[in-house]
Amino acid sequence: MYFYSAIYCYLKLALLFLVVTGSMALRCYRTNKETKETVVVENENYVYCSVFPSLAGNPHLTKSSSDGLTSEELDKPFEKFFEENDNIYNMLSVCLYEKYDWPSAWNPKFHSANKKAPEVEYTLRCVCNYDLCNGPSSFSTYINELSN
């Protein structure tokens, strides 16, 4: 009898191990660049999820875009924000409002005379570290309500 209960206990532990290790992969929303459809992707290499929320009045970000990030794709400043997590405090998401000054990098010598210089581009990029935290529609609604 002891033999069967020990086997049963080991099987329960093995099943628990499979469930825990199987659920370690981060699930993020991913926007297909061509179709603009958003799907859920689970990837054990994802360390964060990201979203570029659409911004009211921003001609460059009229549609939200989401994806997962591996450690190789991650910009270093984001890691610093999430380093201080402990059992009491957790940083859940970080958003950066960024400016790309394309006109300062523009050199008309390398472009045809009829091509217009690019405009300065502003974008909002958010990174988070829990399952499905980068919902494109909910994030955009939240951000645009903040500005009102």
Backbone torsions as a table, in degrees:
resi	resn	phi	psi	omega
1	MET	NA	-42.6	179.3
2	TYR	-59.7	-37.9	-179.5
3	PHE	-59.7	-45.6	-178.6
4	TYR	-68.4	-38.2	179.1
5	SER	-69.7	-33.2	177.1
6	ALA	-67.5	-42.5	178.2
7	ILE	-63.7	-43.9	178.5
8	TYR	-59.6	-41.8	178.6
9	CYS	-64.0	-44.6	178.1
10	TYR	-63.3	-39.1	177.7
11	LEU	-64.9	-40.2	177.5
12	LYS	-63.8	-42.1	178.1
13	LEU	-64.9	-40.7	178.7
14	ALA	-64.1	-42.4	178.3
15	LEU	-64.4	-43.2	177.2
16	LEU	-60.8	-42.3	178.1
17	PHE	-60.8	-43.8	179.4
18	LEU	-64.3	-40.3	179.5
19	VAL	-65.7	-45.1	-178.2
20	VAL	-67.0	-47.4	-179.1
21	THR	-70.0	-32.6	178.3
22	GLY	-69.7	-26.5	-178.2
23	SER	-93.0	6.3	-179.7
24	MET	-76.4	-17.6	179.8
25	ALA	-70.9	135.1	179.6
26	LEU	-79.4	135.7	177.9
27	ARG	-104.7	126.3	-178.6
28	CYS	-130.9	154.3	170.1
29	TYR	-77.7	143.4	176.1
30	ARG	-131.8	130.1	177.8
31	THR	-96.1	126.2	175.9
32	ASN	-72.8	123.1	-175.7
33	LYS	-63.4	-30.9	-178.0
34	GLU	-86.0	-47.9	-175.9
35	THR	-91.2	-15.5	-177.4
36	LYS	66.9	10.2	176.7
37	GLU	-78.1	147.3	179.5
38	THR	-111.4	129.9	178.9
39	VAL	-128.6	163.7	175.9
40	VAL	-92.8	131.0	178.9
41	VAL	-125.0	131.6	176.3
42	GLU	-108.9	126.2	-175.3
43	ASN	-145.5	123.3	-178.7
44	GLU	-70.1	-13.2	177.5
45	ASN	-88.2	-11.1	177.6
46	TYR	-69.6	132.0	173.6
47	VAL	-106.6	-24.1	178.5
48	TYR	-146.9	161.5	169.8
49	CYS	-108.2	150.7	179.3
50	SER	-131.6	156.0	175.4
51	VAL	-147.5	136.8	169.9
52	PHE	-106.7	92.6	-175.5
53	PRO	-68.7	147.2	174.5
54	SER	-67.5	144.2	-178.2
55	LEU	-120.7	129.6	178.3
56	ALA	-59.9	128.3	179.2
57	GLY	84.0	1.6	179.2
58	ASN	-101.2	111.8	-177.6
59	PRO	-68.4	-18.9	-178.7
60	HIS	-86.4	-23.3	-178.5
61	LEU	-126.5	71.4	178.9
62	THR	-88.5	-16.8	179.3
63	LYS	-130.3	133.6	178.6
64	SER	-68.8	153.4	178.3
65	SER	-137.7	133.0	-177.1
66	SER	-128.4	155.4	176.2
67	ASP	-168.5	171.2	172.1
68	GLY	-98.3	158.0	179.9
69	LEU	-124.3	131.7	171.8
70	THR	-89.2	168.3	-178.6
71	SER	-62.7	-29.0	178.9
72	GLU	-71.0	-27.9	-177.9
73	GLU	-88.8	-9.3	-171.4
74	LEU	-81.7	133.4	172.2
75	ASP	-74.7	138.5	-173.8
76	LYS	-57.7	-36.7	-177.2
77	PRO	-58.9	-29.6	-177.9
78	PHE	-66.6	-36.3	-179.9
79	GLU	-59.9	-37.6	-178.9
80	LYS	-60.6	-39.1	-179.2
81	PHE	-62.2	-35.5	-173.5
82	PHE	-94.2	-2.9	-177.9
83	GLU	-69.1	-28.2	-173.6
84	GLU	-85.1	8.4	179.7
85	ASN	-64.9	140.2	174.3
86	ASP	-146.2	-164.8	-175.7
87	ASN	-75.4	-9.8	178.8
88	ILE	-106.3	-41.3	-174.6
89	TYR	-119.5	134.2	175.2
90	ASN	-135.1	126.2	171.3
91	MET	-76.9	121.7	-176.1
92	LEU	-96.3	-38.6	178.7
93	SER	-153.7	153.6	178.5
94	VAL	-135.2	132.7	177.4
95	CYS	-120.5	137.9	176.9
96	LEU	-120.4	130.6	174.8
97	TYR	-94.4	115.8	-169.5
98	GLU	-117.1	151.7	178.0
99	LYS	-122.0	129.2	174.3
100	TYR	-111.1	110.8	-176.9
101	ASP	-90.2	72.6	-177.4
102	TRP	-61.4	-36.7	179.8
103	PRO	-59.8	-32.3	-179.9
104	SER	-71.0	-22.6	177.7
105	ALA	-93.3	-6.5	-176.1
106	TRP	-74.9	131.7	175.3
107	ASN	-127.6	108.1	-176.0
108	PRO	-62.1	-18.8	178.7
109	LYS	-61.7	-28.6	-176.2
110	PHE	-95.7	5.1	-178.2
111	HIS	-132.0	156.2	-179.8
112	SER	-64.9	156.5	-175.5
113	ALA	-65.0	-28.4	-177.5
114	ASN	-88.4	-0.1	179.4
115	LYS	-87.6	127.7	-177.4
116	LYS	-77.9	143.8	177.3
117	ALA	-65.8	145.5	179.7
118	PRO	-69.8	160.2	178.6
119	GLU	-93.5	162.4	171.3
120	VAL	-64.7	137.5	-176.9
121	GLU	-119.5	131.0	175.9
122	TYR	-110.4	138.3	180.0
123	THR	-144.2	154.6	176.6
124	LEU	-115.2	124.5	179.9
125	ARG	-122.2	127.9	-179.9
126	CYS	-120.7	141.0	179.5
127	VAL	-127.5	138.8	-179.5
128	CYS	-142.1	168.0	-170.9
129	ASN	-132.5	34.4	174.0
130	TYR	-139.5	161.6	-173.9
131	ASP	-53.1	130.1	173.4
132	LEU	55.2	35.3	-179.5
133	CYS	-83.0	-8.0	-174.7
134	ASN	-108.7	39.6	178.4
135	GLY	-60.1	115.5	-172.9
136	PRO	-62.7	-41.6	-176.4
137	SER	-74.8	-40.9	-178.9
138	SER	-69.3	-37.2	179.5
139	PHE	-66.2	-43.8	-179.4
140	SER	-64.2	-42.4	178.6
141	THR	-60.5	-45.9	-179.5
142	TYR	-61.0	-48.4	-177.8
143	ILE	-64.3	-44.3	-179.0
144	ASN	-67.8	-30.6	175.7
145	GLU	-69.9	-32.3	177.0
146	LEU	-62.0	-35.3	-176.2
147	SER	-77.1	-14.0	-179.7
148	ASN	-85.7	NA	NA
